[in-house]
Amino acid sequence: MNNNLPSLNGFPTDNLPSTQLKYDIVASKFMTGIENHNKRRNAPISVSNDLGLIGAVLKGLVALMIVLAVALHWVWKKL
C-alpha cells in the first residue's frame, strides 16, 4: 500500500479489490446489526408466557393457603 494515501481510522481510501472487500465486510456486519436490532425491537410481546407464570404462582399461593387452613383447623380440633 502506498504511504502517501490518506486513511480513515485504519481504513485505506484506495480503490483496490482488497480494500473494497474490507468495506463490503464492514457494511455487511453493520447492516446485519441494524436488522437484528429492528427484529428485536419489533418482536411481538409474549403476554401468554407472562400470564402463565403469574397463574402458576397464584395457584401455588392458593394451594399453600388451603394447606395452612386445613392444618390450622386440624390443630384447633385437637386442642
C-alpha positions as CSV (number, residue, x, y, z in Angstrom):
1,M,0.0,0.0,0.0
2,N,1.2,3.5,-0.8
3,N,2.1,5.5,2.3
4,N,1.0,8.8,0.9
5,L,-2.7,7.8,0.6
6,P,-4.8,9.0,3.4
7,S,-6.6,6.6,5.7
8,L,-9.8,6.8,7.7
9,N,-9.1,5.3,11.2
10,G,-7.1,2.5,9.7
11,F,-9.3,2.0,6.6
12,P,-7.4,2.8,3.4
13,T,-9.0,5.1,0.8
14,D,-7.6,3.4,-2.3
15,N,-9.7,1.5,-4.8
16,L,-8.0,-1.9,-4.6
17,P,-10.2,-5.1,-4.6
18,S,-8.9,-6.0,-1.1
19,T,-10.0,-2.6,0.2
20,Q,-13.4,-3.0,-1.4
21,L,-13.7,-6.4,0.2
22,K,-12.9,-4.9,3.6
23,Y,-15.6,-2.2,3.2
24,D,-18.1,-4.8,2.0
25,I,-17.5,-7.0,5.0
26,V,-17.8,-4.0,7.4
27,A,-21.0,-2.8,5.6
28,S,-22.5,-6.3,5.8
29,K,-21.8,-6.6,9.5
30,F,-23.3,-3.1,10.1
31,M,-26.5,-4.0,8.1
32,T,-26.8,-7.3,10.0
33,G,-26.6,-5.4,13.3
34,I,-29.3,-2.9,12.2
35,E,-31.6,-5.8,11.0
36,N,-31.1,-7.7,14.3
37,H,-31.9,-4.5,16.3
38,N,-35.1,-3.9,14.3
39,K,-36.2,-7.6,14.7
40,R,-35.7,-7.3,18.5
41,R,-37.5,-4.0,18.7
42,N,-40.4,-5.2,16.6
43,A,-40.8,-8.6,18.2
44,P,-44.3,-9.4,19.4
45,I,-44.8,-9.3,23.2
46,S,-45.5,-12.7,24.6
47,V,-48.2,-12.0,27.1
48,S,-49.3,-15.6,27.3
49,N,-46.0,-16.7,28.8
50,D,-46.2,-14.0,31.4
51,L,-49.8,-14.8,32.3
52,G,-48.9,-18.5,32.6
53,L,-46.2,-17.7,35.1
54,I,-48.5,-15.4,37.1
55,G,-51.2,-18.1,37.1
56,A,-48.8,-20.8,38.3
57,V,-47.6,-18.5,41.2
58,L,-51.2,-17.7,42.2
59,K,-52.2,-21.4,42.1
60,G,-49.2,-22.2,44.3
61,L,-50.2,-19.5,46.8
62,V,-53.8,-20.6,46.9
63,A,-52.7,-24.2,47.5
64,L,-50.4,-23.1,50.3
65,M,-53.2,-21.1,51.9
66,I,-55.6,-24.1,51.7
67,V,-53.0,-26.4,53.2
68,L,-52.3,-24.0,56.1
69,A,-56.1,-23.6,56.7
70,V,-56.6,-27.3,56.9
71,A,-53.6,-27.7,59.2
72,L,-54.8,-24.9,61.5
73,H,-58.3,-26.5,61.5
74,W,-56.8,-29.9,62.4
75,V,-54.7,-28.4,65.2
76,W,-57.7,-26.4,66.5
77,K,-59.8,-29.7,66.7
78,K,-57.0,-31.5,68.6
79,L,-56.9,-28.8,71.2
